[in-house]
Amino acid sequence: MARGGARNRSGPTADPNSGRSDRRGYSLTALPAEGYDGDVPDFPLSKRSVYSKEWNEAGKQVLVYDAAETERVAEREQDFWAWLWTTPQACAWSMPSEGWRMPAIALYTRTFVICESGEATAADKGSLHRFADQIGMTTAGLAEMGWRVAVDETAEKRSSKAEETVPAAKSSRDRMKVVTGSGG
């Protein structure tokens, strides 16, 4: 049995701004905050057949193919797949060197849709998180891949400029007036 050595996520995460990272040549690849606007590749998995439980004449429970639910699930997978390809991570996935990651992205899509349903098991939910890490959809996954989402400085400037133009509402204390009167 193997012992020792580096392990995934062991120890503190590397700081790309540290001197040690500079010496090792460690830096993060910036992914555009606005996401990917290229072509969405075809979903590489075949349709997942969905079955419903029914009772037969003998009083036994049997599985029956559900064509309508199979279509609904396939459409949901296509919709989620298309959405994934609008994220900043999709910019990295679209690189020719990243083509090997396509099955993991597809399995993440399928597992995500399963986890939305009532048929999801604890194992499905656990594997969803592992797939998310493998394709960079979590904070830890981004760091593990050496990616970071670039800050959209233009949007930040636009929002800060909008905040400056909105006058601050006066509090009730600011609207109070001191009234002096004669006491008698």
Disulfide bonds with the S-S distance in Angstrom:
none
